Structures are given as structure tokens and as C-alpha cells.
Amino acid sequence: MLRKAMVLVAAAVLGGSLLTAPAQAAPTRSTADSSSTADSKRVVVYYQTQYLNGTYVSPKALTDNNTGITDVLVGAIHLNGDGTTHLNDHPPSDPRFTQMWADLHAMQALGVHVSAFVGGAAQGTFQRLDTEFDTYYPRLKNLVTTYGLDGLDLDVEENMSQAGINRLIDQLTTDFGADFIITLAPVATALSGGGNLSGFNYDTLERDRAAKIDWYNAQFYCGWGSMANTSGYDNIINRGVFTPNKVVTGVVTNSANCGGYVALPTLKNTLAALVAKYPNFGGVDGWEYFNSDPGGTAAPWQWAREMTSALSGGTGGPANLALNKPATGSTACNANEGLAKAVNGSVSGGNTDKFCSLASSKWLQVDLGSSQALGSAEISHASAGRESASYNTRAFTVQTSTNGSSWTTRATVTNNTAAVTTHSLSGVTARYIRLNITTPTQGTDPATRIYELKVFA
């Protein structure tokens, strides 16, 4: 889409004409790894919804769960006509963002690049940079230095002149050096000779400023393209203007975010085909983070892990040690909801893509095949499979064993409501993992519903 505008730019604002320092000082930006991004298959997320129903949505789960994320683009940044700078509805220094900046800086310390995306659907920012550069550019520069950003994503969805975008890119490079990440976010057709929302010509921009642009986050959605197959991407590369390492495929992560959603299995097949066809394929970005499938709002970080796996031929990211391993347990509700469904690697196959049991003693056990050093277990409950959250498992234990007979309890949960739960197994070596369900739902429904049990090293 067209990055969504959170409020009208003309809304009442807080704060002074320039940014004030955040409550926690930004770290010094490390450039040690920035230059390598052009040779990497990037996994990028757009992070605009920082609060959902008043609850903070942290991006830090992307690194806490070892997803392989390479870049986070936080925004949207607006340079307003009244002289203020906003991150969505508020100044970036607003206390509501204090924890967000701390989390993003912690991710930077782990090697993730954090950029801000500028503009989007809200009009005015790039027109001001085009016609009143000396007034508005210092505010953008101040944002970068104040918050220690690794780069900027220029999401130009309004008319801007060729000279204006050149001047902006040149000045960013002058001020922040060759390692500063500069990306743009055109609709996909703008790179294949078709429709364009930015005013300037992207072919001309690439020919004039290629050395200063790291890549393009091309929007293959909202009617501007599709990742259902490789044809749209092929059309871009076949023109000979943009090389594969410079074109990142942009997709919507949830069907509610915009038109053109591609189901995860199809998307992964398309990405695998692109990797096979173009060894220096640029990667994938997702619009946007907070509700990304397959985990949804409960575990949006799972999308990045699925993308890392797809870009690595299915072998990237942490291996699921329980995938398709022998499972035993209590009697299933029916033949279509047997034990194997809980270790098939999928939660998106409909309401029967789960293990269901009505037995008086409900349990699920997986044989990993040999004793292995474990790291964590992840359980997808009912609403991870798009059933009602009232069916999420309320109380259960997670146990491990080396021999299948002597068990050690590693986690005891008594009041769960989440769709996906993660349980540390750090320091544990075991062959078997067992899930014992004591309260199967939030109410009186007696059936346990486990869509997936994953075990990671």
C-alpha cells in the first residue's frame, strides 16, 4: 500500500521545531556490516504499528527468537508544514517511544540494521524536501543522528523532481558516509516501466545514483504486482536496468493489510524459485510487522523466520527438531486431527490442521530420534490456527526425557491466553519432549487443540 497515514499531517502536534534527545541515548552507529547488505538475501520488516489496542508491540521478538531478520524499517516519519517532525502521530521523542528506541538499539547491537522509513501515504514530506530543502532537510538529519539510525527508506508516494531526489540522496551520503543505508520503496511497476507514484523516473535514478542506493523495496501488492509467481520480478530484471541484488520483493504479511496477499506456502515457493534463478537475489520485505502471518498478532516474528528459511532453500533459521518426527499421545478426536498434525510444520491448513483430543488425560509426546542439546519449545494453540482464542490451551506442562520414561518438568503454565507460547529449554539435553494438558481451553470446552509443537536447538 502505499504506507498508511496514521493521522492527517495537519493534526495538532506536541514538541518543538527540532527533536529532543530520547530518554535513553542512542548508541553510536556501527558501520562494520552495512556494506555487506548488497550481497545478502535480506529479510526486512516494516514496523509502523507500535501500539495495538493500547498495548506496545515490541520488535525485539525478532532477535529473541533468532529469526534471521536483517533490517527493521520504523516509521512513518513525516516532516510537517508547521515545522515539527512526527513518527506517525507523535514526536519521536514522545515517552510512548522510549521502550521502542531501547529495543531497536538492542537489536542493532546484535547486528540488525535499523532504518526509518520516510513519507508513505501521508503527503507533503517529499514536496517540502524538494522545494524547501534547506528548511526541512536539517530535521531529517537530526532524526538520524539523535536516534543512531543505520539508514533511511525513502517511500516517495507524491510528486518529487528528479533533481530533488538526487539532491536528497547526495546530501545523505555526504553527511553520513558510504555505509549509510539508503533505500527506496517504489511500487513494483515503477521498476518495470509501468505505473509510478513518485514523480521522478526510477530508471534514471538508478543510472545516475546507483552507487549511493543500497536497494529498492519494491511493492508487489495493492494492485502494483504479485508474488504469486516470479513473473513480475522477472519483468524488472529482464529490462537490464536493475540487478537482482538491488531489488527486494515487498509483500503484505496479512490479508488485512492490503490487496495482493499471497498465502505463505505459495510465497515461499516463489521465493525459492527466485533464489534458484537469481543467486544474488535481493530478498524480501514485509508490510507490516505487527500482525504478520503465520503467527498473527500473538507471534508476528514467525513471518521473518519463515522468510529466512525460504531464502535459504528451506534450511535457514533455527531447525525445528520435531518436524515430522514420531508423535504419540492421547486418543485423537477423529482421524483427521491426529498426532501427526502437531508436528507437520503447518498451522494454516484449516481447522483440522491440528491435534485434537477429548481424552480424560490429554498429552502429546515427540521422539526427536536422539538426545540433542535443546534451546526452546514453541506451541501453537487454537487461535494460531484461526480458531477462537477461547480455545487456547489454558494450563499445561512441558517435560523432557532422555529415555522416554523418566521425565523432568521444564515449564508449568497455569493461566495462558496466548496463541503461541515459547518455553526455554536452554542447557537441556533430551530425546523426548512431552506436552501434558491440564486445562484445555479458557472455558468449559473439553477438547485440546494443538496446532503445532516445535522444538529448537
C-alpha positions in Angstrom: 0.0 0.0 0.0 1.0 2.9 0.0 2.3 3.1 3.5 -0.7 4.1 5.6 -1.1 7.5 7.1 -1.8 7.3 10.8 -3.3 10.8 11.1 -3.7 13.9 9.0 -0.5 15.7 8.7 -2.3 18.9 9.8 -3.2 17.3 13.2 -2.3 19.2 16.4 1.3 18.4 17.4 3.5 18.3 20.5 7.1 19.4 20.9 9.4 22.0 19.5 10.6 22.5 16.0 13.5 20.1 16.3 13.8 16.7 18.0 14.8 16.5 21.6 17.1 13.7 22.8 15.5 10.4 23.7 15.3 9.3 27.3 18.0 6.7 26.6 20.9 8.0 24.5 21.2 6.4 21.1 24.2 4.1 20.6 27.0 5.0 18.2 26.0 3.6 14.8 28.2 0.7 13.8 29.0 0.5 10.1 31.0 -2.7 10.2 28.4 -4.7 8.4 26.5 -2.2 6.4 28.4 -2.6 3.2 27.7 -6.4 3.1 24.0 -5.9 2.7 24.2 -5.6 -1.1 25.5 -9.2 -1.2 22.9 -10.6 1.3 19.5 -12.1 0.9 17.7 -9.6 3.1 14.8 -10.2 5.4 13.2 -6.8 6.1 10.1 -5.8 8.1 8.2 -2.5 8.1 7.4 -1.5 11.6 4.7 1.2 11.8 2.1 -0.2 14.3 4.0 0.3 17.6 0.8 0.0 19.6 -2.2 -2.3 19.1 -5.3 -1.6 21.2 -3.1 0.4 23.6 -0.5 -2.3 24.1 3.1 -1.8 22.9 4.2 -4.1 20.1 7.9 -4.7 20.5 10.1 -5.7 17.5 12.7 -7.3 19.8 11.0 -10.7 19.5 12.6 -10.8 16.0 16.0 -11.2 17.6 14.9 -13.0 20.8 13.6 -15.8 18.6 16.6 -16.0 16.2 14.5 -15.3 13.1 17.3 -14.2 10.8 15.9 -10.7 10.4 18.4 -8.3 8.8 16.6 -4.9 8.7 13.8 -3.2 10.5 12.3 0.0 9.0 10.5 2.0 11.6 8.1 4.8 10.7 6.4 6.6 9.2 8.4 9.8 9.5 6.6 13.0 8.5 8.2 16.4 8.1 5.2 18.6 8.8 4.4 22.0 7.4 4.3 23.6 10.9 8.0 22.7 11.5 7.5 19.6 13.6 8.8 16.1 12.9 6.5 13.2 13.7 6.8 9.4 14.0 3.2 8.7 13.0 1.0 10.7 15.4 3.7 11.9 17.9 7.2 13.4 18.0 9.9 10.6 18.0 10.9 11.8 21.5 7.5 11.2 23.0 7.7 8.9 26.0 5.5 6.3 24.3 8.5 5.5 22.1 11.1 5.3 24.8 10.9 1.5 25.1 10.8 1.1 21.3 14.0 3.0 20.8 15.7 1.0 23.5 14.5 -2.3 21.9 15.7 -1.1 18.5 19.1 -0.2 19.8 19.4 -3.6 21.5 18.6 -5.2 18.1 21.3 -3.0 16.4 23.8 -4.3 19.0 23.0 -7.8 17.6 23.7 -6.8 14.0 20.2 -5.8 12.8 20.1 -2.7 10.7 17.5 -0.1 11.9 16.4 2.5 9.4 13.4 4.9 9.4 11.0 4.9 6.5 10.1 8.4 5.5 6.8 9.6 3.8 4.4 7.0 2.6 0.7 7.7 2.0 0.7 11.0 4.0 1.5 13.7 1.5 3.9 16.7 1.9 7.2 15.4 3.3 9.0 15.0 0.0 7.4 18.0 -1.6 8.9 20.0 1.2 12.3 18.4 0.8 12.0 19.1 -2.9 11.1 22.8 -2.7 12.3 23.9 0.8 15.3 21.6 1.2 17.3 23.9 3.5 14.4 24.2 5.9 13.4 20.6 6.1 16.5 18.5 5.5 18.1 19.5 8.8 15.2 18.0 10.6 15.7 14.7 8.8 19.4 14.8 9.5 18.7 15.5 13.2 16.4 12.4 13.4 19.2 10.2 12.1 21.8 11.5 14.5 19.6 11.7 17.5 18.4 8.0 17.2 21.5 6.5 15.8 19.8 5.2 12.6 21.6 3.0 10.2 19.7 4.3 7.2 16.6 5.8 5.6 14.0 4.2 3.4 12.6 6.9 1.1 9.0 6.0 0.5 8.1 8.7 -2.1 4.3 8.4 -2.9 3.9 12.0 -4.1 5.4 14.1 -6.9 9.1 14.9 -6.4 11.5 16.1 -9.0 14.5 14.1 -10.3 16.8 16.9 -9.1 15.1 16.8 -5.7 15.6 13.1 -5.1 19.2 13.3 -6.4 20.0 16.2 -4.0 18.5 14.3 -1.0 20.5 11.1 -1.7 23.7 13.1 -2.3 23.3 15.0 0.9 22.6 11.9 3.0 25.7 10.3 1.5 27.8 13.4 2.2 26.6 13.7 5.8 26.6 10.0 6.8 29.1 8.3 4.5 29.1 5.4 2.1 28.0 2.9 4.7 24.8 4.7 5.5 21.9 2.6 4.1 19.8 4.4 1.5 16.8 2.5 0.1 13.6 3.5 -1.8 10.2 1.9 -1.8 8.6 2.2 -5.3 5.6 0.3 -6.4 6.9 -2.7 -8.4 5.7 -1.4 -11.8 7.9 1.7 -11.4 10.9 -0.6 -11.9 9.4 -2.4 -14.9 8.4 0.6 -17.0 4.9 1.0 -15.7 2.9 3.0 -13.2 4.8 5.2 -10.7 3.7 7.2 -7.7 6.9 9.2 -7.1 7.1 11.7 -9.9 10.7 11.1 -10.9 11.9 8.2 -13.1 13.5 5.2 -11.3 15.4 4.1 -14.4 17.1 7.5 -14.5 17.7 7.5 -10.7 19.4 4.1 -10.9 21.6 5.2 -13.8 22.5 8.4 -12.0 22.8 7.4 -8.4 23.3 3.5 -8.4 26.4 3.6 -6.2 24.6 5.5 -3.5 21.4 3.4 -3.4 21.6 0.1 -1.5 18.4 -1.4 -2.8 14.7 -0.9 -3.7 11.9 -2.3 -1.5 9.5 -2.9 -4.5 5.8 -3.1 -3.5 4.3 -6.2 -5.1 0.9 -5.7 -3.7 -2.2 -3.3 -3.6 -2.6 -3.8 -7.4 1.0 -3.0 -8.2 2.3 -6.6 -8.6 2.1 -10.0 -7.1 4.5 -12.6 -5.6 2.2 -15.5 -6.5 4.8 -16.3 -9.1 8.1 -14.9 -10.4 6.8 -13.1 -13.5 6.6 -9.6 -12.0 10.1 -9.8 -10.6 11.4 -11.3 -13.9 9.9 -8.3 -15.8 12.0 -6.0 -13.7 15.3 -7.9 -14.1 14.8 -8.6 -17.8 14.9 -4.9 -18.6 18.5 -4.8 -17.7 18.4 -1.6 -15.5 18.1 -3.1 -12.0 20.2 -6.1 -10.9 18.7 -8.8 -8.6 20.7 -7.8 -5.6 19.2 -4.3 -5.8 15.5 -5.4 -5.9 13.8 -6.7 -2.7 10.4 -8.1 -3.1 7.8 -6.4 -0.9 4.8 -8.4 0.2 1.9 -7.9 2.6 2.2 -10.1 5.6 -1.5 -10.4 6.4 -4.5 -10.3 4.1 -6.0 -7.5 6.2 -3.1 -5.2 5.4 -3.8 -4.6 1.7 -4.8 -6.4 -1.5 -2.5 -8.9 -3.1 -1.8 -11.1 -0.1 -0.1 -14.4 -1.2 -0.5 -17.4 1.1 2.6 -18.4 2.9 3.2 -21.8 1.0 2.9 -20.1 -2.4 5.1 -17.2 -1.3 7.8 -19.5 -0.1 7.7 -21.4 -3.4 8.1 -18.2 -5.3 11.0 -17.0 -3.2 12.7 -20.4 -3.5 12.3 -20.1 -7.3 13.8 -16.6 -7.3 16.7 -17.7 -5.2 17.3 -20.6 -7.7 17.0 -18.3 -10.7 19.0 -15.3 -9.3 21.8 -16.4 -6.9 22.2 -12.7 -5.8 18.5 -12.2 -5.3 17.9 -9.2 -3.0 15.5 -10.7 -0.5 12.0 -9.9 0.8 10.3 -7.3 2.9 7.0 -7.5 4.7 4.3 -4.8 5.2 3.9 -4.8 8.1 5.2 -6.4 11.3 2.5 -6.3 14.0 0.1 -8.9 12.5 2.3 -11.0 10.3 1.2 -14.5 9.4 1.6 -17.3 10.3 1.8 -16.1 14.0 -0.5 -13.2 13.7 -0.6 -10.6 16.4 0.4 -13.2 19.0 3.7 -14.1 17.3 4.4 -11.8 14.3 8.1 -12.6 14.4 7.4 -16.0 12.9 7.0 -14.5 9.4 10.7 -13.4 9.4 11.8 -16.9 10.4 9.7 -18.4 7.5 11.2 -16.0 5.1 14.8 -16.8 6.2 14.0 -20.4 5.7 12.6 -19.8 2.2 15.6 -17.8 1.2 17.9 -20.5 2.3 16.2 -23.3 0.4 14.2 -24.3 3.5 17.2 -24.7 5.7 17.7 -21.2 7.0 16.8 -20.1 10.6 16.8 -22.5 13.5 15.9 -26.1 12.7 12.6 -27.4 14.0 13.8 -30.7 15.6 10.3 -32.0 16.0 9.3 -31.6 12.3 7.6 -34.8 11.1 9.1 -36.8 14.0 7.2 -39.7 15.5 4.4 -38.5 17.9 2.4 -40.4 20.4 -0.3 -39.2 22.8 -3.9 -39.4 23.9 -6.7 -40.5 21.6 -7.5 -38.1 18.9 -10.9 -36.5 18.4 -11.0 -38.1 14.9 -8.8 -39.5 12.2 -8.4 -36.0 10.5 -7.0 -34.4 13.7 -4.3 -36.9 14.7 -1.0 -36.6 16.4 1.0 -36.1 13.2 -0.8 -32.8 12.6 1.0 -31.3 15.6 4.4 -31.9 14.0 3.7 -31.3 10.3 5.2 -27.8 10.3 1.9 -26.1 9.4 -0.8 -24.1 11.2 -2.5 -22.7 8.1 -4.3 -25.8 6.7 -7.7 -25.1 8.2 -9.3 -26.2 11.4 -8.2 -29.8 11.0 -4.5 -28.9 10.8 -4.1 -29.7 14.5 -4.0 -32.5 17.1 -7.3 -32.6 18.9 -8.1 -34.8 21.9 -11.1 -35.3 24.2 -9.5 -38.0 26.4 -9.6 -37.6 30.1 -5.8 -37.4 30.2 -4.6 -35.2 27.3 -0.9 -35.4 26.2 1.4 -35.2 23.2 4.9 -36.7 23.1 7.5 -36.4 20.3 10.6 -38.6 19.8 13.4 -36.4 18.4 15.3 -39.5 17.3 18.4 -39.0 19.5 19.4 -36.9 22.5 20.2 -33.4 21.5 21.0 -30.1 23.0 17.8 -28.1 23.1 17.1 -24.4 23.2 13.4 -23.8 23.3 9.9 -25.3 22.6 7.2 -23.4 20.8 3.5 -24.3 21.0 0.8 -23.0 18.6 -2.6 -23.1 20.3 -6.1 -22.8 18.8 -6.1 -19.1 17.7 -2.7 -19.6 15.9 -4.9 -21.8 13.5 -7.5 -19.0 13.4 -9.9 -20.7 15.8 -11.4 -18.7 18.7 -8.9 -17.5 21.3 -11.4 -19.0 23.8 -10.0 -22.4 22.7 -6.4 -21.6 23.5 -4.8 -24.0 26.0 -5.1 -22.6 29.5 -2.9 -24.8 31.6 -0.2 -27.3 30.7 3.3 -28.6 31.4 6.3 -29.1 29.2 8.6 -32.1 30.1 11.7 -33.6 28.6 13.3 -37.1 28.9 16.4 -38.8 27.6 14.8 -42.3 27.8 11.1 -41.8 27.4 10.3 -43.0 30.9 12.0 -40.6 33.4 10.6 -37.0 32.9 11.7 -33.6 34.1 9.2 -30.7 34.1 10.7 -27.7 32.3 7.7 -25.4 32.2 4.5 -25.1 34.1 1.8 -22.8 32.7 -1.4 -22.2 34.6 -3.1 -19.1 33.0 -2.2 -18.9 29.4 -4.3 -17.0 26.9 -1.8 -16.6 24.0 -2.0 -18.2 20.6 1.7 -19.1 20.6 3.8 -19.8 23.7 7.6 -20.2 23.8 9.4 -22.1 26.6 13.1 -22.1 27.3 15.0 -25.4 27.3 18.4 -23.8 27.4 21.0 -26.2 28.8 18.7 -29.2 28.4 19.8 -32.3 26.5 16.9 -34.7 25.7 15.5 -37.1 23.1 11.8 -36.8 24.1 9.6 -33.8 24.7 6.1 -34.1 26.2 3.2 -31.7 26.5 0.6 -32.5 29.2 -2.6 -30.5 29.1 -4.5 -30.0 32.3 -7.0 -27.3 31.3 -7.6 -27.4 27.5 -9.4 -24.2 26.9 -10.3 -20.8 28.5 -13.9 -22.0 29.4 -15.6 -25.4 29.7 -15.0 -26.8 26.2 -13.2 -30.1 26.9 -11.2 -30.5 23.7 -7.5 -29.7 23.5 -6.3 -28.1 20.2 -2.6 -28.1 19.5 -1.8 -26.8 16.0 2.0 -27.3 16.3 4.7 -28.3 18.7 8.1 -27.1 17.6 11.5 -27.8 19.3 14.6 -25.8 18.5 18.3 -26.3 19.3 
